[in-house]
Amino acid sequence: MLSDAQRAALKSVLGKSIEFDVPLAPKTSMKVGGPAAAYAEIGGVVNLTAALSQCEQLSVPWSIIGFGSNLLVPDEGYPGLVVRLVGDFTKVTIKGTKVRAGAATPIVSLCREAALAGLAGAEGLVGIPGTIGGAVRMNAGTDVEIGDVIKRVEVLVAGEPLQTFTTPEFSYRRSSLDRRAVVTAAELELTPGDPATVQAELRKRIAKRNATQPLELPNSGSIFRNPPGDHAARLIDAAGCKGWHWGGAEVSDKHANFIVNRGGATCADVLALADRVRAAVKEKFGVELELEVHVLA
Ligand SMILES: Cc1cc2nc3c(=O)[nH]c(=O)nc-3n(C[C@H](O)[C@H](O)[C@H](O)COP(=O)(O)OP(=O)(O)OC[C@H]3O[C@@H](n4cnc5c(N)ncnc54)[C@H](O)[C@@H]3O)c2cc1C
């Protein structure tokens, strides 16, 4: 883990905003996993730049998390600094059809603000329980992906002194962002729409999610990516895996591509169950499912 010298050097940069040996499970939607050796909530670009530079100089691993809604934390925890963006990174500004959202903005807030301003195009993102930064990294979406409406992204690359603009390439649940790039804000281009119509669409989509997803138990959304031309949920259901469990982890009866934490699950439980499901689908259909959820590393 971190040496005393590394702790002191990080503290000299981050002051009171750094804590050590912080449990990460409560900061994720699946609620599994161990502690971060160091954890900081950072509210501005100056401190973020300093923290990442310090990590690079000290060879301390670092990682960025949003709302942890697509993230599994290993049971042994994370050996370096975990950063969550707050403060300045939650601001949304709208000018005409352009929306600039800080990376820590909840996706739902962006959707609501756009609707109130009479802007359409982001409705497909509503109900995705993450931040804009996490959504850009994952190219989160449904029938509409965030990459479809992104104009450009502001990033800070660890070890570099200034933020830059980039327009990543997006593909299904992936972006071409460099691993060392932290999204600090995103600019979206939306289209004029009727506020009442857009709001009605948001309500309809949220109701559909409530009816089809096991939101009453901790989960990470879809565990597997959909294979080309098919749906992971259909394959898992047809392979008879619904209701399978391993330790505290269970394949949801409501949505087969969700693994839920029934209480006391570990990260190892979730991954072992995912392995069993993957093997069953491979055996029955010859299709190799790929994890959608990220494992913090
Ligand atoms: C109930 C439920 C429903 C879901 N439905 C959907 C859905 O319909 N569609 C969909 O696509 N996803 C869905 N998800 C998954 C998840 O909400 C999205 O992937 C979301 O975009 C993740 O955002 P986050 O802020 O929680 O990121 P995290 O889970 O915290 O992180 C995910 C990845 O993004 C990286 N990251 C986070 N912030 C930044 C940043 N600022 N800069 C660079 N990298 C960053 C992390 O390092 C990590 O690799 C669902 C999840 C749940 C729990």
The ligand as an ORCA input file, in Angstrom:
! r2SCAN-3c Opt
* xyz 0 1
  C     -29.615      0.397    -12.321
  C     -28.596      0.737    -13.364
  C     -28.999      0.971    -14.664
  C     -28.050      1.282    -15.659
  N     -28.482      1.524    -16.918
  C     -27.580      1.821    -17.896
  C     -28.002      2.066    -19.256
  O     -29.182      2.044    -19.580
  N     -27.045      2.348    -20.163
  C     -25.716      2.405    -19.853
  O     -24.893      2.670    -20.740
  N     -25.290      2.178    -18.581
  C     -26.172      1.891    -17.602
  N     -25.744      1.663    -16.317
  C     -24.303      1.694    -16.025
  C     -23.760      3.048    -15.536
  O     -24.767      3.811    -14.886
  C     -23.161      3.866    -16.666
  O     -22.083      3.175    -17.292
  C     -22.632      5.226    -16.159
  O     -22.266      6.009    -17.256
  C     -21.441      5.087    -15.216
  O     -21.208      6.376    -14.649
  P     -20.526      6.535    -13.220
  O     -20.366      7.982    -12.970
  O     -21.288      5.777    -12.183
  O     -19.111      5.869    -13.500
  P     -18.335      4.830    -12.579
  O     -19.120      3.566    -12.507
  O     -17.933      5.469    -11.317
  O     -17.062      4.579    -13.487
  C     -17.170      3.862    -14.715
  C     -15.861      4.038    -15.485
  O     -15.742      5.390    -15.886
  C     -14.529      5.953    -15.394
  N     -14.795      7.346    -15.048
  C     -15.714      7.834    -14.163
  N     -15.659      9.173    -14.143
  C     -14.714      9.540    -15.024
  C     -14.182     10.803    -15.440
  N     -14.615     11.973    -14.956
  N     -13.186     10.787    -16.376
  C     -12.710      9.638    -16.893
  N     -13.160      8.423    -16.521
  C     -14.159      8.366    -15.608
  C     -14.165      5.102    -14.183
  O     -12.762      5.153    -13.927
  C     -14.630      3.732    -14.631
  O     -13.661      3.142    -15.484
  C     -26.669      1.357    -15.327
  C     -26.277      1.111    -13.989
  C     -27.219      0.809    -13.021
  C     -26.754      0.578    -11.609
*
